[in-house]
Amino acid sequence: MVSLAASAASAVDPWAVQSRIGLTDARLALDSVLMPRPNLSFIDYRSGVMASGDTGGVGGSSHMAMRVKPASSGLAVTVEMGNAVINTPSMGAYMCALDSVKTLPLAASSATTNRVDLVVARVYDDLNPAIASASGVRKFSVEVWQGDPATGTPSIPVPTPTAGWTPLAAITVAKGVTTLTTADIRDMRGPGLVARGGLRALYGEDTKPTSAAFQEPGAFPGEQRWVQSPGFQHQVWYGAGSDASTSGWRGVYNCLRYYAAAPPGETTWTDGFGASREICRVDIADPGVPYFVYPTGRAVVTLSANCAADLRINLGSQTGVDINWTRFNTYGASADKVCVPNAAAMHYGPLTGAQSIVLSVGMRDSVTAYSGFGYRGNDTGANVLSALVYPSTVQPPAV
């Protein structure tokens, strides 16, 4: 009879157990859908703003809400509505919502010094010792922390305690100013947060390879991110290995590459009217979805004088459907001549299932029945076929 042999209970109760779920248990259980922090505990989470909204690039980053902007008048800022995640060490992350646009006034500027103020999203909970809130205070708010004055470059203030908040923007308050511009506001929301397994987006300063957000490792192999920059935009985390070629953030190359060369051997000669010979082929395994191929081929061919031949790329066999070809000739030559034809890449498809792509040479104009062509398999890299395989995308029907 099958029986229970051993059991070990988690210190965290599962979500919605009748009369058992505690406040910390509720956060930790519900937080299981959130993006974890990298290289830390499996139940530790990123703080930040949830990806949402699109401002069309007007007034700063357009990838998420809770954007900080200059107020319409005076020395003040507004914070747009949105959702934030605020993690607390070992006590779970709070999922918070700012329900309306909030206006935050700033202290008057100095006549002689500059400062930087920090706008943060903050959670208060007197039952959570990690954030040390005053007794009875439990709320979510956005607030301004005023920086110290400086005659040179001021530093960004650090709120206390160090847990329970996430930065939204740093505001430069230069001496003597009475209003703000967007240039005075440094966006500090970081990459927009998503649920576990979602695609995070890096915008603005975060897209620079020198930024902390860009250099931050992934939370798990397979985590993906979108970098809004001219480089590799779609990236995936390969893991924190020591080999740079198989670890770290790498651009997603959504393409399969097949390559083949002519079998080794000395010169193979083929002659006769209309004669042809396969040089090499690639066999494409069924990827399970429709796809396109993008093959190209090259050969070093010795061709009889005053003849013409085709270098062909065909589907299935050398007599199959032509994908592409190029014709070369030796008209005017008095002896056999070495030619190097290239069949240019051609986008072809869509295809389904396993397929073969074949590179061949066929005679098209022969002087005699003994005219022909030859190639040498031992010429490494001379006679080759390469095929890129891409997923087939079909546009949705017009509405």
Phi, psi and omega in degrees: 000136177287133179217158179291129182260321182205158180207144177221117185273144173286150175286350180254123178287147179292162184295135171067029171286128188304123175063017182238338190287121176268172183295313178294319177301318181298315179297311184295322180291315180290331180294350181300342179273353185273163178287124179287162174280150182284145170058025179232199179303150178289348177240044174235146194230157175286141169264154178153197182253137179289139179295124177186156178082163179204113181266006181067025179078006182276122174077026176123195183302143186246016189262355181196173184269194183057039177285139178261128182227159173297141175291164183294338178204157176075180180270085185202163177230159172246149177241122181287158179293161179165188181243142179227156173241127180235111183274146173234134187305122175065002184241006177091170182254141175268133174259115192240157179226131171263116194277347181202168178293132181246142176252130181239116177284148176254154176295151180302148179286159177274156178279344187233343185232163176251162174207167174237125174260150182245126174262127183231158167258130190222142175249140176244133179203106183289350177267001179249106183294345182288340183239359168048054178280157178295155183302130177082358183265117178217108183194169172240134183210166168248143186209164180250131172251121185279133180276168178281144178290150180209143177280336178258232179270116182284159179258158180281130180292156177243112180297158174236140357290172185281352179249160175097008181212161175222139184287147175247317182197150172254129185250118176277119178251094182285157182301135174080358183282150177239349176221169181241157171239168179297334179292341180277353187249120177260117181292124181236018181291337181074185179301140178297132181282150178223170176293162181306127181092354180281173184259106178286153181239131176254127179233164171057229182299332182293342182278350180286133181302340180272353184284155179296322180295321181291322184277347181298133179290165175285162181277336180199149176301128183104350175297141183240153176215158178244121183252112184281075182211170182289352182278210178286107187284314179271119184230155179225146180273121182269357182111165186265053179277168180276342180272111184296339181281345182231018182212177180079188176282131181224142178296141179279116179255091187280067186203142173255143180240126175246143185216141177212152176234159178300141178302147180301151178157166176282186187300128175256121184251137178230128180224168179118155179298123178072012182294151177212161179209138174286133177267310178196171180210159171240139179252115184268122178288152180295114179279355177091352179222159176300149184209163173248153174246153181222077186267153173214150183217159179216149178212151172251106191239132170268121186241138178301154182297146174059040179231169175223147180215163177246136165264120191237148170241120186234160178265123175091306180205175181291349175253007181283188182301132178288128171268315174195163179202165173218143181256138177227157185212168177234034181300134180089350180281152179257357181207172177306146184225139178278127179239151179233079180279150176232129173267114185295154179297142181220130178284124186219137177147196005281155179238162174224157178072183178288141181218158174241141175245129189240134173255128181213168174238135178228136177290137179239339179210113184241138177286316179223173177292348181260357177287145182189204183216162177210153173217161185244114181297331181286353174283089186303128177078003183275319185244097191223157177227132178231139179222125172265141182239123183241148174298146177270123177250136181244127180294144178292155181295151178293140181280000000 
